[in-house]
Amino acid sequence: MDTNYNVLLIGSGGREHAIAWKLNQSPNLGTLYIAPGNPGTAELGMNVNLNSNDFASVVDFCKDHSIDLVAVGPEAPLVNGIVDYLEKEGVPVFGPTKAAALLEGSKQFAKEFMVKYEVPTADYAVFSSDEFDDALKFVQSKESYPIVLKADGLAAGKGVFICDSEEEVIKRLDTLKNDKNLQDAASKLVVEEFMEGEEASVFVIADGHTSHILHNAQDHKRIGEGDTGLNTGGMGAYSPAPVLTDEILDKVKNEIIERTITGMQLEEAAYHGILYIGLMITESGPKVVEYNCRFGDPECQVILPPLENDLLTLMIATTEQRLDEISIQLDGDYRCGVVLASDGYPGSYPKGKEITGIESIDDDAIVFQAGTKLDSDSLVTNGGRVLSVVGKGNTLDKAISHAYKNVEKIHFEGCYFRKDIGHKGLKRIS
């Protein structure tokens, strides 16, 4: 590759800041546009006011600005078919088609797919929104708790509930039925057995035929320390995850990744782009909790820094089905990322709180912006998850210490963060 590629990156969160940061390191990058981006991405390229749900406008922008590649960060445009639309218009795009993105867009599709292609996962049943009484009867017949309720569609990581009692099942069914933010996603409900074990995630890059593991990580979804409280989009992550031993990763590759990629070919929905595989490491081996059709957030922020490959080269090779020519290279260090959130998240929270201290972090630490905006010359909060602070080290302990050392340098009113990111990994190592 010796061409300068103009790239349009779609998204505005910490994940997209991390992708922009990595793309910016490529010697083959021409102009990087981010739609809509955030104040962090504005330092790496040009933020543009473009509605990613208006696919015709995206095509017009690509043609007007000689875009050579579109990279899609969030799941909604992928599930809605942006890849199909752009490819039909001759615009190269990194990401799965609408049919392939159903792996994330419909939990029912994903479960039926896993059963069909013998991908290990939990037992389940599916109910429509007018069958919630039947769902309750099904749960009662099992007489086994915890049990998992999942909205079938996209719910920004907030449509999954682990219920420890019948009372909680009734409460969560009511939430799924009546919460206006969840009603569309919960038009169907997946009821799933609870899997005992430790969660981790593996990130795969695939070009429809060839696939490579990029890296692995462990997310911390609950708001409270010790994995307590409400689910969030993610309060921090570290990489690699010690629970994913070489033996387990071999099983993941052979029993999950290869069956998934081959299965999608057989479904005539060959998978291109990033495939996030959420795993539960059980006593009987790794099982799939969920598929996502893009980088995770906050996992992206800890798996891209150790990647020694040129991300733009990987993306171009994916669109041209040349991943068989490339091997993945990592620097061997650990990363720990801690999310700084607004007080009240994942419920209601204030905005407009001034953020200070980012300029004082260590040279080898990274701050990725998410829920931020510029107010005159001041950087202020503008979301629930505000920043991710990423530390590194040649041991997990050092990476964690480095992250928290830099977290302490950043301040805004009502700043909340978990103090136990990575502790499961330390316990496993010890």
Backbone torsions as a table, in degrees:
resi	resn	phi	psi	omega
1	MET	NA	115.4	175.4
2	ASP	-128.9	13.9	178.2
3	THR	-91.0	147.7	170.8
4	ASN	-88.7	115.9	-175.9
5	TYR	-96.4	124.7	170.0
6	ASN	-81.7	128.4	-172.8
7	VAL	-123.0	136.4	169.9
8	LEU	-108.5	118.1	177.7
9	LEU	-104.2	125.8	-177.7
10	ILE	-100.2	127.4	177.6
11	GLY	139.7	172.6	-174.2
12	SER	-143.2	4.3	-172.7
13	GLY	-98.9	-168.1	177.3
14	GLY	-63.2	-35.8	176.7
15	ARG	-58.7	-47.0	-177.8
16	GLU	-69.2	-33.5	174.6
17	HIS	-61.8	-41.5	179.5
18	ALA	-65.7	-42.0	179.0
19	ILE	-64.1	-43.7	178.7
20	ALA	-61.6	-41.9	178.4
21	TRP	-58.9	-42.9	-179.0
22	LYS	-73.6	-43.0	177.7
23	LEU	-60.5	-35.4	-177.3
24	ASN	-64.4	-16.8	179.7
25	GLN	-84.0	-7.5	-176.2
26	SER	-78.6	130.7	175.6
27	PRO	-70.1	-11.1	-178.5
28	ASN	-98.1	6.1	179.5
29	LEU	-81.1	129.2	172.6
30	GLY	-86.1	-105.6	176.4
31	THR	-103.9	133.7	177.0
32	LEU	-104.7	121.7	174.5
33	TYR	-109.0	141.1	179.1
34	ILE	-126.5	127.4	-177.1
35	ALA	-123.8	114.1	-3.7
36	PRO	-89.4	-12.1	-179.8
37	GLY	76.1	-171.9	176.6
38	ASN	-148.9	178.0	-178.0
39	PRO	-58.5	-27.5	177.5
40	GLY	-70.4	-44.0	-179.7
41	THR	-69.1	-25.7	-179.6
42	ALA	-63.2	-22.4	178.0
43	GLU	-81.5	-8.6	-175.4
44	LEU	-114.9	-13.6	-178.5
45	GLY	-167.9	-151.9	-178.0
46	MET	-117.2	114.8	174.7
47	ASN	-71.8	139.2	179.9
48	VAL	-131.7	143.5	179.7
49	ASN	-86.2	91.1	-175.4
50	LEU	-134.3	128.3	179.7
51	ASN	-81.9	108.4	-176.0
52	SER	-70.4	-12.6	175.9
53	ASN	-83.2	-12.2	176.7
54	ASP	-98.5	87.5	-172.4
55	PHE	-62.5	-34.0	179.6
56	ALA	-63.9	-39.2	177.8
57	SER	-66.7	-36.1	177.5
58	VAL	-63.6	-43.6	177.8
59	VAL	-61.5	-45.1	179.2
60	ASP	-59.3	-43.0	179.4
61	PHE	-62.2	-43.8	-178.0
62	CYS	-61.4	-40.9	-179.4
63	LYS	-72.4	-37.8	-179.5
64	ASP	-69.6	-26.9	-174.8
65	HIS	-114.7	17.0	176.1
66	SER	50.6	51.0	-179.1
67	ILE	-75.3	129.0	-179.7
68	ASP	-95.2	-19.7	-179.1
69	LEU	-156.7	135.3	170.5
70	VAL	-108.0	129.7	175.5
71	ALA	-114.3	124.6	-174.6
72	VAL	-103.5	120.7	-178.7
73	GLY	-83.3	-58.5	-173.5
74	PRO	-82.0	164.7	-174.1
75	GLU	-78.6	-33.8	-171.4
76	ALA	-58.2	-48.8	178.8
77	PRO	-61.7	-34.0	179.5
78	LEU	-66.4	-47.6	179.8
79	VAL	-64.5	-29.7	-179.2
80	ASN	-84.2	-4.1	171.8
81	GLY	98.2	24.5	-178.7
82	ILE	-63.0	-34.4	-179.1
83	VAL	-63.7	-46.6	179.7
84	ASP	-58.2	-44.9	-176.4
85	TYR	-64.8	-46.6	-177.5
86	LEU	-67.5	-42.7	-179.2
87	GLU	-62.5	-38.0	178.0
88	LYS	-61.4	-30.4	179.6
89	GLU	-91.2	7.3	176.5
90	GLY	81.8	17.7	-179.6
91	VAL	-100.6	117.7	177.4
92	PRO	-64.0	136.7	-175.9
93	VAL	-143.1	139.5	179.0
94	PHE	-96.6	111.8	179.6
95	GLY	154.9	164.5	-179.1
96	PRO	-80.0	154.2	174.7
97	THR	-68.1	170.3	178.5
98	LYS	-58.3	-41.4	-179.3
99	ALA	-65.3	-40.7	-180.0
100	ALA	-72.3	-34.4	-178.9
101	ALA	-71.0	-7.7	173.7
102	LEU	-59.8	-22.0	175.9
103	LEU	-55.7	-32.1	173.8
104	GLU	-100.1	-35.3	-172.7
105	GLY	-68.7	-23.7	178.3
106	SER	-138.6	113.6	178.3
107	LYS	-66.8	-30.1	176.0
108	GLN	-63.7	-47.2	177.5
109	PHE	-58.0	-45.5	-178.0
110	ALA	-61.2	-44.3	-179.3
111	LYS	-64.9	-44.1	179.7
112	GLU	-64.8	-37.6	176.9
113	PHE	-62.2	-46.5	-178.4
114	MET	-63.1	-40.9	177.8
115	VAL	-63.3	-44.7	-177.2
116	LYS	-61.2	-40.0	-175.2
117	TYR	-105.5	17.2	172.8
118	GLU	56.9	40.4	172.0
119	VAL	-86.6	122.4	-175.4
120	PRO	-62.0	129.2	179.7
121	THR	-157.8	-179.6	-178.9
122	ALA	-80.7	153.2	172.1
123	ASP	-66.0	154.7	-173.0
124	TYR	-157.1	169.5	169.1
125	ALA	-145.6	154.0	-176.5
126	VAL	-120.4	138.0	179.5
127	PHE	-135.1	144.6	174.8
128	SER	-81.8	169.6	-174.9
129	SER	-63.5	-24.9	177.7
130	ASP	-91.6	9.4	178.1
131	GLU	-116.5	22.4	-177.0
132	PHE	-63.9	-29.7	175.1
133	ASP	-64.0	-39.2	176.7
134	ASP	-66.5	-36.1	177.4
135	ALA	-61.8	-42.1	178.8
136	LEU	-63.5	-43.1	178.6
137	LYS	-62.3	-37.8	178.2
138	PHE	-62.7	-45.0	178.3
139	VAL	-61.9	-44.6	-179.5
140	GLN	-62.1	-34.7	-179.6
141	SER	-69.5	-25.5	-179.2
142	LYS	-75.8	-33.9	-178.9
143	GLU	50.4	40.6	-177.5
144	SER	-140.3	123.3	178.7
145	TYR	-128.3	153.7	0.5
146	PRO	-68.4	163.6	172.8
147	ILE	-138.2	152.8	-171.1
148	VAL	-111.8	131.0	173.5
149	LEU	-109.7	130.1	-178.7
150	LYS	-131.1	124.9	169.2
151	ALA	-63.3	137.4	-174.0
152	ASP	-65.8	-37.9	-173.7
153	GLY	-97.1	-168.8	-177.9
154	LEU	-71.2	131.5	179.9
155	ALA	-140.3	25.9	176.7
156	ALA	54.0	36.8	178.0
157	GLY	77.4	7.2	-174.6
158	LYS	-116.8	15.5	-178.7
159	GLY	-106.2	17.4	-179.7
160	VAL	-118.2	130.2	-179.5
161	PHE	-131.0	129.2	173.8
162	ILE	-99.1	115.7	-171.9
163	CYS	-108.4	130.9	-176.8
164	ASP	-98.4	-3.1	-176.9
165	SER	-157.2	165.6	177.0
166	GLU	-63.6	-36.9	179.1
167	GLU	-60.8	-40.7	-179.8
168	GLU	-70.6	-36.3	176.1
169	VAL	-58.6	-46.5	179.6
170	ILE	-60.7	-43.4	179.9
171	LYS	-62.3	-45.9	-176.9
172	ARG	-71.5	-35.3	175.0
173	LEU	-60.9	-39.2	177.6
174	ASP	-64.1	-41.0	178.3
175	THR	-62.3	-47.8	-178.8
176	LEU	-62.9	-31.3	-177.5
177	LYS	-81.0	-32.7	-168.9
178	ASN	-114.7	-17.3	178.5
179	ASP	-71.7	119.0	-174.8
180	LYS	-63.1	-23.9	179.0
181	ASN	-77.5	-14.9	-175.9
182	LEU	-115.9	-11.3	-172.0
183	GLN	-58.5	-43.8	-179.4
184	ASP	-65.0	-46.1	-179.1
185	ALA	-64.1	-30.7	-175.7
186	ALA	-96.9	25.5	173.9
187	SER	-63.2	-23.8	168.3
188	LYS	-131.2	152.3	-177.0
189	LEU	-126.7	130.9	173.0
190	VAL	-102.6	122.8	174.3
191	VAL	-103.3	126.9	-168.5
192	GLU	-131.7	145.2	174.1
193	GLU	-64.9	147.9	177.5
194	PHE	-81.9	128.8	178.9
195	MET	-98.4	125.6	176.1
196	GLU	-80.2	135.6	177.6
197	GLY	152.7	-161.2	-178.8
198	GLU	-119.4	133.6	-177.9
199	GLU	-84.4	148.0	172.5
200	ALA	-157.0	168.3	-177.8
201	SER	-131.7	140.7	174.8
202	VAL	-117.6	135.9	-177.6
203	PHE	-112.1	124.9	-174.0
204	VAL	-117.5	140.2	170.1
205	ILE	-110.2	131.9	-173.7
206	ALA	-139.1	146.9	179.0
207	ASP	-115.1	21.5	-178.5
208	GLY	100.3	-29.2	-179.5
209	HIS	-127.2	-57.7	179.8
210	THR	-88.6	141.8	174.8
211	SER	-137.3	146.5	176.0
212	HIS	-131.0	142.1	168.8
213	ILE	-74.5	122.3	175.6
214	LEU	-76.1	-51.8	-178.6
215	HIS	-175.2	-178.9	176.5
216	ASN	-136.1	163.4	-176.2
217	ALA	-158.4	169.4	171.1
218	GLN	-128.4	125.2	-179.1
219	ASP	-92.7	163.6	176.0
220	HIS	-127.8	95.7	-169.3
221	LYS	-83.0	-30.6	-175.2
222	ARG	-75.8	152.2	-177.5
223	ILE	-72.0	-30.5	-173.0
224	GLY	-100.7	155.3	177.9
225	GLU	-63.5	149.8	-174.8
226	GLY	73.3	21.0	-179.8
227	ASP	56.4	54.7	177.7
228	THR	-118.1	162.6	175.9
229	GLY	84.7	-166.8	-173.5
230	LEU	-71.6	153.9	171.5
231	ASN	-69.2	147.8	176.0
232	THR	-129.3	-176.1	171.8
233	GLY	-72.6	-11.0	-178.9
234	GLY	131.9	125.7	-176.9
235	MET	-103.4	3.9	178.6
236	GLY	155.4	164.6	-179.4
237	ALA	-155.9	160.4	172.7
238	TYR	-140.1	159.2	-176.3
239	SER	-151.5	141.0	-5.9
240	PRO	-78.2	167.6	-178.8
241	ALA	-96.3	118.5	-177.6
242	PRO	-59.4	-23.5	179.1
243	VAL	-63.7	-24.1	179.5
244	LEU	-90.2	81.1	178.0
245	THR	-70.7	168.2	178.0
246	ASP	-58.1	-39.1	-180.0
247	GLU	-63.8	-44.2	179.9
248	ILE	-68.0	-40.1	179.2
249	LEU	-63.6	-33.4	174.9
250	ASP	-63.0	-42.2	177.1
251	LYS	-64.3	-41.6	178.0
252	VAL	-59.3	-44.2	-179.2
253	LYS	-63.5	-48.5	-172.5
254	ASN	-79.3	-40.0	-172.4
255	GLU	-95.7	-17.3	-175.5
256	ILE	-120.1	-59.2	-174.1
257	ILE	-64.9	-51.1	-176.2
258	GLU	-64.5	-39.6	178.8
259	ARG	-67.3	-35.0	179.2
260	THR	-68.8	-49.1	-178.8
261	ILE	-63.6	-43.6	178.4
262	THR	-65.6	-41.8	179.3
263	GLY	-60.9	-41.2	179.4
264	MET	-67.4	-33.9	173.7
265	GLN	-61.6	-45.4	-178.9
266	LEU	-66.4	-27.1	176.5
267	GLU	-82.0	4.0	-176.6
268	GLU	56.5	40.1	177.0
269	ALA	-139.8	55.5	-175.6
270	ALA	-49.6	135.8	-171.1
271	TYR	-91.1	123.7	177.1
272	HIS	-121.2	135.9	175.1
273	GLY	114.0	-151.1	-179.8
274	ILE	-95.3	130.3	172.8
275	LEU	-115.8	116.9	178.1
276	TYR	-95.6	122.3	179.6
277	ILE	-112.8	108.7	176.2
278	GLY	-81.7	125.8	-172.2
279	LEU	-119.0	151.5	163.7
280	MET	-115.2	123.5	179.4
281	ILE	-90.9	99.0	-175.9
282	THR	-97.2	174.4	177.9
283	GLU	-62.0	-28.2	-179.3
284	SER	-93.5	6.3	177.9
285	GLY	118.5	-179.6	-178.4
286	PRO	-74.1	136.7	175.8
287	LYS	-129.4	151.6	-177.5
288	VAL	-83.3	125.1	171.9
289	VAL	-85.2	-45.2	-178.5
290	GLU	-163.1	157.0	167.4
291	TYR	-105.4	143.6	165.9
292	ASN	-124.8	149.2	-172.0
293	CYS	-100.5	29.0	-176.6
294	ARG	-165.5	176.6	173.6
295	PHE	-61.2	145.4	172.7
296	GLY	-78.4	163.4	176.3
297	ASP	-137.1	106.1	31.3
298	PRO	-103.9	11.8	-178.1
299	GLU	-64.1	-36.9	-179.4
300	CYS	-53.4	-37.6	-175.7
301	GLN	-68.3	-17.8	179.1
302	VAL	-109.6	-12.5	178.4
303	ILE	-98.5	-20.5	177.6
304	LEU	-78.4	-38.4	179.4
305	PRO	-57.6	-39.0	178.6
306	PRO	-78.7	-7.0	-178.6
307	LEU	-74.5	119.4	-178.7
308	GLU	-87.8	-16.1	175.8
309	ASN	-67.6	153.2	171.4
310	ASP	-73.8	116.1	-176.7
311	LEU	-63.4	-37.6	178.9
312	LEU	-63.4	-41.7	177.0
313	THR	-60.2	-42.2	178.4
314	LEU	-62.9	-42.5	-179.5
315	MET	-65.5	-44.1	178.8
316	ILE	-63.4	-43.8	179.1
317	ALA	-61.3	-34.4	178.0
318	THR	-65.8	-46.3	-179.5
319	THR	-66.5	-25.1	-179.1
320	GLU	-100.8	8.1	179.8
321	GLN	53.4	51.6	179.2
322	ARG	-122.1	21.7	-178.2
323	LEU	-65.5	-20.6	178.0
324	ASP	-66.3	-14.2	178.9
325	GLU	-87.2	-4.8	-169.8
326	ILE	-122.9	141.9	169.5
327	SER	-115.7	147.3	-177.1
328	ILE	-84.1	133.6	180.0
329	GLN	-121.6	130.8	178.1
330	LEU	-120.6	155.0	-175.7
331	ASP	-81.6	-10.0	175.6
332	GLY	88.6	-6.6	179.5
333	ASP	-88.9	160.6	172.9
334	TYR	-86.7	154.5	171.0
335	ARG	-130.9	144.6	174.1
336	CYS	-131.4	127.7	179.5
337	GLY	-118.4	128.4	-179.0
338	VAL	-114.1	126.5	179.5
339	VAL	-87.2	129.3	172.3
340	LEU	-98.5	119.8	-173.0
341	ALA	-116.5	161.1	175.4
342	SER	-77.1	142.7	178.0
343	ASP	-57.8	127.4	-178.6
344	GLY	107.7	-25.3	178.1
345	TYR	-60.4	138.8	11.6
346	PRO	-89.2	11.9	171.8
347	GLY	-87.8	-152.3	-179.5
348	SER	-73.2	150.2	-175.4
349	TYR	-151.5	156.1	177.6
350	PRO	-78.3	161.4	175.4
351	LYS	-126.8	169.5	173.8
352	GLY	83.9	16.2	178.5
353	LYS	-84.2	129.7	-175.9
354	GLU	-67.7	136.0	179.9
355	ILE	-104.7	128.9	178.7
356	THR	-130.1	158.3	171.0
357	GLY	100.4	-9.5	-178.1
358	ILE	-59.6	-35.7	-176.9
359	GLU	-68.3	-11.5	-176.1
360	SER	-100.2	5.7	-178.7
361	ILE	-72.8	160.9	179.1
362	ASP	-61.2	154.5	179.7
363	ASP	-61.5	-33.5	-176.4
364	ASP	-98.4	10.2	168.2
365	ALA	-97.9	159.5	-179.1
366	ILE	-132.7	139.4	171.2
367	VAL	-114.6	121.5	175.8
368	PHE	-104.8	128.5	-176.9
369	GLN	-89.5	146.4	179.2
370	ALA	-132.8	-81.2	-178.6
371	GLY	-89.8	70.0	-179.3
372	THR	-132.2	161.5	169.1
373	LYS	-155.6	163.4	176.4
374	LEU	-94.0	130.4	175.6
375	ASP	-119.7	103.1	-167.4
376	SER	58.3	-119.0	179.6
377	ASP	-101.1	6.0	-176.2
378	SER	-102.3	140.9	172.8
379	LEU	-87.9	126.4	-176.3
380	VAL	-130.5	163.4	179.4
381	THR	-72.8	146.4	-179.1
382	ASN	-149.5	24.5	-178.8
383	GLY	-170.4	179.6	179.8
384	GLY	-75.3	-54.0	173.4
385	ARG	-93.6	116.2	-168.2
386	VAL	-95.0	-50.9	-175.3
387	LEU	-141.6	157.5	165.5
388	SER	-121.2	128.4	178.1
389	VAL	-107.6	120.8	-173.8
390	VAL	-113.0	124.5	174.9
391	GLY	-110.8	163.2	-179.3
392	LYS	-134.2	161.5	176.7
393	GLY	-174.7	160.6	178.6
394	ASN	-81.1	-3.0	168.1
395	THR	-130.8	159.9	178.3
396	LEU	-63.3	-41.1	-180.0
397	ASP	-57.2	-43.2	-179.4
398	LYS	-69.1	-37.2	178.7
399	ALA	-65.0	-42.0	178.6
400	ILE	-63.4	-47.9	-179.8
401	SER	-60.2	-40.9	-179.5
402	HIS	-64.6	-41.1	178.7
403	ALA	-62.3	-50.0	-175.7
404	TYR	-70.3	-30.0	174.4
405	LYS	-58.7	-38.1	-179.1
406	ASN	-85.1	-27.4	172.9
407	VAL	-57.0	-41.3	-177.0
408	GLU	-64.8	-15.0	-179.2
409	LYS	-86.8	-11.0	-174.0
410	ILE	-108.7	138.1	-174.1
411	HIS	-138.4	140.3	161.9
412	PHE	-156.6	153.3	-176.8
413	GLU	-60.8	128.8	178.8
414	GLY	81.4	13.4	-179.2
415	CYS	-61.8	127.7	178.2
416	TYR	-126.6	137.3	173.9
417	PHE	-150.6	150.3	174.6
418	ARG	-75.1	144.2	-177.1
419	LYS	-102.2	8.7	-174.5
420	ASP	-123.4	23.8	178.5
421	ILE	-64.5	128.0	179.1
422	GLY	89.9	-5.8	-175.4
423	HIS	-65.5	-32.8	176.1
424	LYS	-60.4	-41.5	179.3
425	GLY	-64.0	-42.4	178.2
426	LEU	-62.2	-41.0	-179.8
427	LYS	-63.9	-40.4	-179.3
428	ARG	-67.6	-40.6	179.9
429	ILE	-65.3	-39.8	-176.9
430	SER	-73.4	NA	NA
